[in-house]
Amino acid sequence: MKHNHHSSYRRVLKSSALIGGSSVVNVLLGIVRTKVLAMLIGTSGMGLFGAFSSVTTLVGGIAGMGINLSGVRQIAEAVGSNDQSRIARTTRVLRRTSFILGLTGMLALLLLCRPISVATFGTPAYSGALALLSVTILFAEVAGGQMALIQGLRRIKDLAALSIWGALLGTVLSIPIIFLWREKGIVPFLMTVSALAIATSWWYARKIKVERVPLPLSAVWNEARALLGMGGVFMVTGLMTSAVAYLTRAMVIQQMNLESAGLYQAAYTLSGIYVGFVLAAMGADYYPRLTAVSGDNVEVNRLVNEQTEAALLMALPGILGTLTFAPWVIHLLYSAKFVLAGEILRWQLLGILGRIIVWPIGFVLLAKGNAKIFFYTELACNVVHLSLIWCGMKWFGLSGLGMAFFGLYVFYAPLILFVVHRQSGFRWNKSNLRLGIGAILATAVVFLATTASMPATWGIVIGGLLTTVVGLYSLRKIVRRAGYAGPGDALSKLWTLLQGKTA
């Protein structure tokens, strides 16, 4: 049993290292892109960038019908059954359906670009830009279908590689566009990044060989119905989240200005930079694994506890460090004009801690395919989030947006714990309870130390010390949990694992 636990924990580390490594590269390239954008187009340009992104995400979410997430689930289930014919059928239907839905979304934005421009910006002046951006929806859906196939088959190395190449090519080819055209280059920038995403996903998806099986209309309908059935729930819930993001930016633009929307976009981006690799690893490997054992509650609960501990240990030092040095991070990655984003960022980081703690639990509903329960929990959370955003903006201005994100997870944590406990009997083990309490206390101390009315130096000293101590503790705990003799042994064997050899 002990050996199995170590092996499973090592698998978490391997997937986190692969996806995390690609995320680190993405983060570094993202820093370069962000710095260039901030310097060349300023706060109003960043606000425009965020608004365009939220529109295409919203329309794409409607058109996509949640098929990317349901595709991962269907492929993972087929792999678990070792039915090659089923894998081949699901793969072919997934690819075709992704293309059709992407084309539908592109045409919808093309036809509705004028009213969407008026609703978002209060003017039809951006209709042409939105019409051009419609093609990114087609690209995104096709790329998403290809990535769902790679993820469902748990080809983590390919998933990491395509992520790196997409980001690298996107940075190299898109930065000159912004440099030459400034704000007018935002639309070509987004189109270029989207085109490169579909190109890199195709390059790795083409290597997957599946059986050639007959695909009668009845088989197509059965597979498509399974994809769109759970996918419809994913679509609606994803749409709610996208709608909240869209409405938030629209409210900020119309009640404040594009500069304020740019500050919010900066804080929103930075709050997820460090923990992005942890969340990406959950989606890439943990979700398919959980789906494969979804009928065994004991195994499900073990995996949830294991993933929660690993996620907290890997993410907490970064959260504390970003809280401590938030003003410098913003100045480094953006510019002095974005300093007001610091207060939004601090509150959002508290919400990020909540997300890290509860996300592994939320995947249980997805893995078990409990569509109705998943829908109602997401509906409740999005209604609460939007209400908190409206109240936060009214009472606290821009800072209230960060407070709303924190408040969302204060509400979501007890809700999802109650719901999943009813589904699988889940409870945190004693180790995770202690770790979670310690993480909350450490984060609260750093937050208060860096915002209290004391000399800024004291906040930096307290935050720096806690970040260092927690970082060393996390490293030691991860090494022990994985059954390694020490950090040197861990790095050596992890390198062997990453090369695909037996450790």
N, C-alpha and C positions, 0 to 999 in steps of 0.2 A: 504493500500500500504506500509505503514511504517512497519507494522507487517511482511508483506511478505519479505521486504528487510532485516529486522533483521533475520528472519528465514533462508533466503537464505545465509546470511553472516555467520550465525552460522553453517550452513552445510559445508561451505568452511573451517571453523575452525575445525569442527569435523573431516572431511576427512584429513585435514592437520595434525591434532593432531595424528590421527591413523597412517597414512602413515609416518608422520614426526617422531612419536615416534619410529616406527620400523626402520626408517632411522637413528635415533640417535643411536639406539642399533647397527645397521649395521656399522655406522661410528666408534663407539668405538671399535667394533670387528675388523673393517678394520684397525684402528690405530695399534691394537695389531699385526695383520698379517703383515702390512706394516713395522712396526718397526723390527719385527723378520726377514722379508725378507731383509731389508736394512742392518741389522747387519750381517746376515749369508751369503748373496750372493753378497752384494756390488752393485756398480753402474753398472758394466757389467752384473751382474745377473738380475738386474732390467730392463736393456735394452733388454735382452733375453726374459724375462717375457712379456714385452710390445710387442715385435715382434711376439711371439707365439700367444698372445691374438688378435693382429690385423689380423693375418692370419686366425684364426678360425672364427673371426667375419666377415671377408670379404667373405670367402667361405660359411659360414652359411647364410649370407645375400643373396647371390645368390640363394642358395638352398631353403631358406625359402619362397621366392616369396612374402614377405611382408604379409604373411597370419596371423601373430599374430596381427598386427594393423588392418587389414581388418576384422579379426575375432571379435575383440572388437566392431567394428562399426556394423557388421551384427547382433551380439548378442544384442547390445544396441537397434538397430532398431526393432528387434523382440520383445524385452521386452516392448518397447514403444507402440507396436501394441496390446499387451496382447494376442498374438496368441501363445498358448502353443505348438501347433503342429509345428509351424514355429521355435520356440525356440529349440524343440527337433531335428528337421531335421538339423538345422544349427550346433547344438552341435555335433551330430554324424559325420557329414561331416567334421567339423573342426578337430576333433580328428583324424580321419582316414587320412585326407590330411596332417596334421602335421607329422604323423609318416612316411608316404611315402616320403615327401620332406626331412625330416631329414635323412632317410636312403640313399636317393640319394646324399645328401651333404656329408655324411660320405664316401660313395664309391668314390666320385669325389676327395676328398682330399687324400684318400688312393692311388688312381691311379696317382695323379699329385704331390705327395709329393716331388719327386726329383726335377722337374723343379721349383717348388715353393721355395724350399730351396735355389737353385742357384740364383733365382731372388731376394730373400729377403736378403740372407747373403753372396752371391757371392761364395758359396761353397755347395756341396751336403751333407756335413757332418751332417746336421740337418734333413735329409730325414726320418730317423727312428723315431725321435721325433714327426715330423708332422704326420707320419702314425699312431702313437699311439693316437695323439690328435684328429684324425678323429672321434672317438667315441663321443667326446664332442659335435659335431655338431648334431648328432642324439639326444643326451640327451637335448640339448638346444632347438631344435625345438619341441619336445614332451612336454617339460616343458612350453615352450612359448604358445603352444596351450591350455594347461590346465589353464595357468594364464590368457589368453585372455578370456576364458569362465568365470572365477571368476570375472575378471574386468568388462566384459560386463554386468554381472548380478549385478554389483555394490556391491559385497560382500566385502566391504572395510576391515572389521575386519579380514576375512580370508586371504585377500591379505597381510595385515600387519603381521599377525601371521606366515604365511609361509615364509615371508621374514626374520623374526627374527630367526625362527628355522633353516632355510637354512644357514644363516650366522653363527649362534652359532655352529651348528654341523660341518660346513665347517672349522671354526677356530680350534675347539677342535681336529678334526681328521686330519687336513692337516698340522698344524704347526710341529708335530713330524716328518713328511716326510721331510720337509726342514731342520730341525735340524739334522737329520741323514744323509741325502744325499746331502745337500747344492745345488749347481747348478743342479746336476743330479736329484734332487727331484722336479724341476719346473714342468716337464710334469706330474708325478703322482699327484702333488699338484693340477694342473688345472683339471685333470680327476676326482679327488675326489670331488672337489667343484662342478663340473658339475653333477656328479652322485647324490650328495645330493640335488641339486636344483630340479632334476626330482622327487626324492623321496618325498620331502616336498610338491611340487605342486600336485602330485598325491594324497597325503594324504588328502588334503583339497578339491580337485576337486571331489573325490569319494563321498563326502557328498551331492553333488548336484544331486537332483532327477529330471529327465526329463521323459516325457511321452514316452512310447514305441509306435512308429508310424511306419507304413510301409515305407520302403525307396526304392522305385523302382529306376531303373537306371536313368530315366528321372529326378527324384527329386534330385538324387545325382549330376547329371550333372548341373542342374540349380543352386543348392547351391554352388557347386564347382566353377562354372563360375563366380558367384557373388563374391565369396571370392577371386578368382585369378584375377578377372578383376581389382578391386581397389587394390588388393594385389600386382598385377604386377607393378603398379605405385609405391607403397610403397617399393617394392623390388628394383626397379631401383634407386629410390632416396636414399634408405638406402645403396644400393651398392655404390653409388657415395660418400656418407659420409664415409663409411668403406674404400673405395679405397683411399680417401684423407688421412685417418689415417694411412693406410698401407704404402702408398707412402712416407708419411712424415717420418715414422720410417725407411723405407728402405733407403731414402736419407741421413738421419742422420747417420745411421750405415755405409753406404758405403763412404760418403764424410767426415765423422768425425770418430766415433768409437762407440762401444757398451756403453762405459762410458757416452758419450754425449747423447745417446738414453735413458740411465737410468735417467739422469738429466731431460730430457724432460718428461719422464714418470712420474717422481715424481711431477713435476709442474702441469702436466695435471690432475693427480689424486687429488692433493690438491686443485686445483682451483674450483673443483665441490663438495668438501666434504660438506660444510655448506649448499649450496643452493640445494643440491641433493634432500632433502626432499620436498622442494617447487615444484620442477619440477616433482618429483614422484607423488605428490598429484594431480598435474594437469592431468597427464596421467591416474591416477587411478579413479578419480571421475569427474573431470571437463569435460574431453573429452566425456565420455558417456552421461553426462547431456547435453552438447552442441549438441551432435548428435541427442538426443531425441527432441530438439526444433529447429532443423536446418532450418525448413521452416518458422519460425517466426523471421524476422530480428530484430524487436524491442527487443524481448527476448534474441536473440543471442548477440546483442550489449550490453545489460544490463549485461549479464553474463561475457562478455569479460572485461568490465570495472571493475566489481566487483572482478574478479579473478586477474586482473592486480594490483589493489590496495592492495589486501591481500598479493600477492606474493612479492611486493616491500616492504611492511611493515615488513614482516617476514624475508626477505633475506638481506636487506640493512645493518642492524647492523653487521651481520656476514662478509659481504664483507669488510666493513670499518675496522673491527677488524683484519681480516686476512691481509689486506694491511698494517696495522700499525705494526703488530708483525710477519710479514712474515719470517724473519731470525730465530726467536725463534721457530716458528711453524715448519719450515723445520728441524731444529736441533732436536726438540722434537720427531717428527714423523718419521724422518729418521736418519740422523747422520751428523756430521760435513762435511763428504765427499760430501754431497748434497747441500752445501751452495750456489753453483753457480746457482742452480735452482731458486733462489729467484727473479732474474730479469725476467725470463720467467713468473713466477707466478704473479708478479705485473701487467704485461701487460694483462695476461689472465683474471685477476680479472676485469679489465675494460670491457673485452668482456663478462664476466659473467653477469655484470650489464645490458648490452645490451640484453643478452639472457632472463633475467628475465622480462625485459620491453616488449619485442616483442613476446615471446613464446605464451602467451594467444591469441594473434591476429592470429598467424599462424595456430592454431587449427581450426579456422573457415573453412579454405579450406578443411581440413580433414573431419570435421563434415558434410559439404555440399556435399562431394564427388566430388569436382571439380578436377578430376584427371589431366587433361591436364594443367591447370593453376598451380596446385601444382608442377607438374613435371618441368615446365619451370622455376619457381622461384627457386626450389632447384638446377636445373642445373646451373643457373646463379650464385648462391651463391657458389657452389662447385668449379666452374671454377675460380671465383674470389679468393676464399680461397687458392686453390692450387697455383695460380699465386703469391699471397701475400707471401705464405710460401717459394716459390723458391726465390723471391726477398729478403725476409727478411733474409733467411739463407746466401745469397750471400753478402748482404751489412752489416748485423748486427750480424751474427753468430747465436748462440743459442737464444739470446734475440729476434731475428727477428721472431722466431716461436710464441712467445707470442704476438708480435706486429701484426702478421698476423691474429691471432684469434680476436684481438680487431678490426682490420680493417674490418674483415668479417661482424661484427655487425654494423659498421658504414655504410656499404653498404646495409645490409639486412633490417635495420629498415625502411628507407624511401620506399624501394621497397615493403615490405609486407604491409605497411600502405596504399600505393596507390592501391595495388591489392585488399585488403580486403575492402577498401572503395568502390571500384567499385562493389564488390560482395554483400555487405550488408549495405552500407552507414555508415560503422563504423567511429566513431570519439571518441577520448578520451574526457571524461567529464572534466569540469574545475578543479575538485578536483584532478584527476589523472594528469592533465597537471602540476599543481603546485607541486604535489608530485614528478613527474618525473624530473622536472627541479631542484628541491631541492636535489634529489638523485644524479643527475649528478654533481651538484656543490659540494656537500659534498665529493663525491668520488674523484673529481678532486683536491680538497684542500688536502685531505689525501695523494693522490698519489704524488703530488708535494712536500708536506712537508716531506715525507719519502724518496724522491729521490733527493731533491735539495741539493746544497752545503752548508748545515748548520749543526750544531752539531746534531748528531743522537738523542740526548735527546729531542730536540725541536720537531722533527718529531713524537716521541713517545707521548709527551705531547699533541700536537695538535690532533693527531690521536686518542689517548685515550679519550680525552674530547669529540670530535665529535662522537665517537662510543657510549659513554655513553648517550649523549644528544639525539642522534637519536634513540638509543635503548629505552629510556624512552618515547619519543614521539610516537614511533611505538606501544609500549604496550598500551599507553593511547588511541591511535586512534583505534586500533583493538577492545579494550574493548567497546568503545563508538559505533563503527559501528555495533557491534553485539547486542547492546541494553542492555548491562549489567550495573549495578550500579557502579561497580569498579572491580579491579583485583580479589579481594576475591570472589565476586559474580560470576565472569567469571569462575574461577577455580572450584567453587562448582557446577555450572550448567553444565560446560563442562564435569566434572566427571560423572554427571548424564547422559549426552548424550552418553558418551563413554560406559556406562553400558547398553545402549539401552533403557533408560527410557525417559519419556516425561519431557522436561525442561520448 
